[in-house]
Amino acid sequence: MTTVNMVDWSRAMVLVAIGIAQAELSRRTERIRRYVAETPHVNMTSVWIGAGALLLPPALAALVTVAIYGHLWLRIWRTMSTRPTYRVVFSAATMVIACLTVSPVLRACGVGSTLGTTDHDHTSFATQWLRSARRSRHSPASTVC
C-alpha cells in the first residue's frame, strides 16, 4: 500500500481542476464533434488521467479518473444519444484499471511506486528502459523493464 500525503492530494486536486477546466473550455467543440462525426473520437482526458497514474498513488489516480469522467458525463455526455451510459462506465472502468496497474509496473521496473515519489533516484523511466535495452541487446523480451 502506498501512503497518501498532502502533496499527493494537492497534485490530485490540480489534475482534476485542470481536467475539468479543459473539458469546460472545449465543451462546445466536444458536442459538435460527437454529433457530426460518426468515427471514434479521442479527447484529452487521457492526458490528465495518465499524469495522475504516473504521479499519484493508485487510489488517488482512480479518484481523479472517476472525477473527470463524472464531470464529463454530467456536463457533456449525459444528453447525447451517441454516448450511452454503458460506454461511459466501461471507458471509465478501463481507465481506472489502467491507473491501478501503473504503480506495480513502475515498481517492477525499479523506478519506484510513482514518478512523484522521492524513493528513487529521479532517473526517468525512459532512461532506465534504454539502459536495460543496451545491456540486453540480444534478448528483446528482457528490455520491457
C-alpha positions in Angstrom: 0.0 0.0 0.0 1.2 3.5 -0.9 0.6 6.2 1.7 -1.2 9.3 0.6 0.2 12.6 1.8 -0.8 16.3 1.3 1.4 16.6 -1.7 -0.4 13.8 -3.4 -3.8 15.3 -2.6 -2.6 18.6 -4.0 -1.5 17.0 -7.2 -4.8 15.2 -7.5 -6.8 18.3 -7.0 -4.7 20.2 -9.6 -5.2 17.4 -12.1 -8.9 17.3 -11.5 -9.1 21.1 -11.8 -7.1 21.2 -15.0 -9.1 18.3 -16.5 -12.4 19.9 -15.7 -11.3 23.3 -16.9 -10.1 21.8 -20.2 -13.4 20.0 -20.6 -15.4 23.1 -19.9 -13.3 25.2 -22.3 -13.8 22.6 -25.1 -17.4 21.6 -24.2 -19.0 23.1 -27.3 -16.4 21.7 -29.7 -16.8 18.3 -28.0 -20.5 18.3 -28.5 -20.3 19.3 -32.1 -17.6 16.7 -32.9 -19.7 14.0 -31.3 -22.9 15.0 -33.2 -21.2 15.4 -36.6 -18.5 12.8 -36.6 -19.5 9.1 -36.8 -15.9 8.0 -36.3 -14.4 7.3 -32.9 -13.3 10.4 -31.2 -10.3 10.9 -28.9 -10.5 13.6 -26.2 -7.9 15.0 -23.8 -8.9 13.1 -20.6 -6.2 10.5 -21.1 -3.6 13.3 -20.7 -4.8 14.2 -17.2 -5.5 10.6 -16.2 -2.1 9.4 -17.5 -0.4 12.1 -15.5 -2.3 11.1 -12.4 -1.4 7.4 -12.9 2.3 8.3 -13.1 2.4 10.8 -10.3 -0.2 9.7 -7.8 -0.8 6.6 -5.6 -3.2 4.2 -7.4 -6.3 5.1 -5.3 -5.9 8.8 -6.0 -5.3 8.2 -9.6 -8.5 6.2 -9.7 -10.3 9.0 -7.9 -9.0 11.6 -10.5 -10.4 9.3 -13.3 -13.8 9.0 -11.7 -14.0 12.8 -11.0 -13.1 13.7 -14.6 -15.4 11.1 -16.2 -18.2 12.0 -13.8 -17.8 15.7 -14.8 -17.8 14.8 -18.5 -20.9 12.7 -18.0 -22.8 15.3 -16.2 -21.8 18.3 -18.4 -21.4 16.8 -21.9 -22.3 13.2 -22.5 -25.5 12.7 -20.5 -27.7 14.4 -23.0 -26.1 12.8 -26.1 -27.7 9.8 -27.7 -24.3 8.9 -29.3 -22.7 8.4 -25.9 -24.8 5.7 -24.0 -24.2 5.2 -20.3 -22.7 1.8 -20.6 -19.9 3.1 -22.8 -19.0 5.8 -20.4 -19.0 3.4 -17.5 -16.9 0.9 -19.5 -14.4 3.6 -20.6 -14.1 4.9 -17.0 -13.6 1.4 -15.6 -10.9 0.7 -18.2 -9.1 3.8 -17.2 -9.4 3.0 -13.5 -7.9 -0.4 -14.1 -5.1 1.1 -16.1 -4.4 3.6 -13.2 -4.3 0.7 -10.7 -1.7 -1.2 -12.8 0.8 1.6 -13.3 2.2 1.6 -9.8 3.1 -2.2 -9.7 4.6 -1.9 -13.2 6.8 1.1 -12.1 7.9 -0.8 -9.0 8.7 -3.9 -11.1 10.8 -1.8 -13.4 12.8 -0.4 -10.4 11.5 3.2 -10.9 9.5 3.4 -7.6 5.9 3.3 -6.8 5.2 6.6 -8.7 7.2 9.1 -10.6 6.1 11.7 -8.0 7.8 10.0 -5.0 11.3 10.6 -3.8 12.1 7.0 -3.1 14.0 6.7 -6.4 16.9 8.5 -8.0 14.8 10.6 -10.3 16.1 8.8 -13.3 13.3 8.8 -15.8 11.6 5.6 -16.8 12.7 6.1 -20.4 16.3 6.4 -19.4 16.2 3.3 -17.3 14.5 1.4 -20.1 17.2 2.5 -22.6 19.9 1.4 -20.2 18.3 -2.1 -19.8 17.8 -2.3 -23.6 21.5 -1.6 -24.1 22.6 -4.2 -21.6 20.5 -6.9 -23.3 20.6 -6.2 -27.0 20.3 -9.9 -27.8 17.3 -10.5 -25.7 14.4 -8.1 -26.7 12.0 -9.8 -24.2 14.1 -8.6 -21.3 14.0 -5.0 -22.3 10.5 -4.4 -21.1 11.7 -3.3 -17.6 
